Structure formats: C-alpha cells, structure tokens
Amino acid sequence: MCKNIPTRFKRNFYGNITKNVVITTSRRPSNRSRTFVKELSSIIPNSIRLTRGHLSLKNINEICLNYDIESIIIISDSNGNPSKIVALKPSKASEKPEYTLSLRVKGVSLRKEIGLQPKLSFVGSALYIDSKENLLANIAQKISAIFKIDIIKDQHVPQKISIIKLSINRNEILLEGMNNTFSRIGPIVRLYREDIDA
C-alpha cells in the first residue's frame, strides 16, 4: 500500500462526482505543464489532479488501484511545454500501470494566453463531434476511452456540463474546452493527427 498519498488527493477524491481518471505530470514539470493539467482537470469533473512530486509509476499504480481509478493520464514535458499525453491503465498484474496510448502535443493554449478567466462549476463532461464529420468517429472513440467521457453529437447540452469539442484542422486534431453553450473556456490542445489515425 502506498503510504505517501497526497493529502489533497484524498480530500478531493470524495464528493458528489465519481472520480475515475487521474491526471498528473511527469517528474519536474514546467509551470505551463502544471497549469495545463490544472485546466484540463477543471473541465473533466470525473478526473482528479494528482501532484506528482516524488511518486513513482508504481506509487501511482497503487493509488489508482486503491481508489478504483480506471485511467491514468500523464502529461509529459519538453523544453518547458506539454509535449505528450500518455494514457495508462492501472494494473493488478504488474507493479506499474499498463501503457494504453501516447499522443504527441503539437501545441497548447492556456486560458490566460487566450484572454479567458471563466468561472467553472461542472458536474459532468462530454466529447462533442460534428455529426457530419465521419472521419472523427475512430479518433473520438480513443479520446473518449482515455478521459472516460461519453461522445455526443447533439448541441443541446444541459447546464453544468462541460464540452471537449473535437475537430480536424488540416494535419492536426483540435481539442477545445467549452461550456454547454459552446463558448470557449479553454484550454485548447493541438495533437498530431497521425498519432491517432495509426
């Protein structure tokens, strides 16, 4: 049993919203990566942010198994910027979590950088794709599985539900954080399309 579980994690785990995704950083993350993790977790209410600190992958695996977490997302860092989203699955058969998927980050726009300071209070989230974009179906399934959120094609979204809008822009995949009226709230993530098409 991992004994060095961060107090904030234990305090934030319990509440009205079931937490089944952990979002954390690689070790020694940059300030931009820390902020990105914070903003990403704020629009995915079923996620919980885990301060990496000195936690090893073995420690993270133990924590997630103890709390019945289904998915682990690690934001890797390169030259002071988020560079990769690595998805893992807690494993009972191994000391470390199982590798699921790795997506290279082409670029990130944080809220402050695009002039946004939204007041956020969500109870759920969904992945939105335009019903006309059939090419997005396979990509959407992978993103949905990572973040454990449902895919929707209807623009009538209840209040208190955040949206991650998925679209294709040339050779990149665009993920945009939005509220239920489809107003941008950030962050914005650009991914290399070939990583998801593979």
GIPEVEN-V697369 format. One line per field, one symbol per residue. psi: psi as a letter, one per 20 degrees, with the letter a starting at -180 (. if undefined). Layout:
psi->???
//
This chain:
psi->ppilpphhghhigqaippojppparrqlqrhhhghggghghhjnhjrppopgcjprhgggggghhhjkphqppporqpkjqpiqopprpqphiqhqqqpgqpppphqporghhjkpmqopnqirrqopqphinhiiggghgggghgilqqpqipinpqqjpqpopprpndkqpppppraijkppirrpppqphhhhh.
//
